[in-house]
Amino acid sequence: MARFLINFLFFLLPFATYWVFILISRKAEDRPDLKWSEAPFGWLIVAGLTLGVGSMVVAGIYTANTAGTDYEPARLIDGEIQSGTVE
């Protein structure tokens, strides 16, 4: 669940950045006519997806690897199910 939230935050980052840009531009009176409804949503979505997928790739590369551990699946011994183990 935490990884999903982190990826979702990476997706929302371009939208938040553009929103801050609009606020700063309005206060500086450089471009007071900027509106959220005229935002480049296509580019924001592409940037958000790129950041989200990129964060998944980086997390997959740098997440602790459990190499050297073996999973032993559940077994049926004498009519009883013994759960699987990781050794």
N, C-alpha and C positions, 0 to 999 in steps of 0.2 A: 504494500500500500504506500509506503514511504517513497519507494522508487517511482511509482506512478505520479505522486504529487510533485516530486522534483522534476520529472519530465514535463508535467503540465505547467509548472512555473517557468521552465525554459521556453515552452511554447508561448506563454503569455508575455514574456520579456519584451519582444519587439512592440507589442501593443502598448505596454506600459511606458516604454521609452518614447514612442510617438505621442502619447498623451502628455507626457512631461514636456516634450518639445512644443506642443500646441500651447500649453499653459505659459511656458517661458516666452514664446513668441508673442502671445497676446499681451503679456505684461510689459515687454520691451517695446511694444507697438511697432515692431518690424512688419508683422503680417497679421493685423487684427482680424482679417477676414478668414483665417483658417478655421475650418469646422471639422468636427469629428466625422460627420456624415460624408465628407469628401476625402477621407483617408484612403491611402492606397492599400486597400484590404488584401488584394492579391499578393502584393509584395510582402505585406506583414505576415500573411499565412505561410508563404514560402519560407520566409526567414524563421518563423516559429517552428515549422516542421523541420527545417535544417538543424536548428538548435536542439530540438527534442530528440531527433534521431541521432545527432552527434553525441548528445549526452548518454544515450543508450549504448552507443558503440564504445565510448570511453569507459563507461561503467563496466561493460562486458570485458574490456581488455584489462582493466586495473582491479577488478573485484578479486578477492582472495580465491585462489584456485584450490580445490580440494583434491589435487592429484595425489595419488598414492593411497587413497581410501577406496575400499571396495564395498559395494552394496550387496548384501545377501538377501534375496527376496524371501517373502513369507513362504512357509512350508507347511505341509500337512503331515504331522507325525502322530501315529497311533490315533487317528481320528480327531486330533486337536490341531488347530491352526496356531503356529508360532509366528509371531510378527517378524518382519524383516529387520535387519540390523545394518549399521554402517561400521566398518572396522578400519 
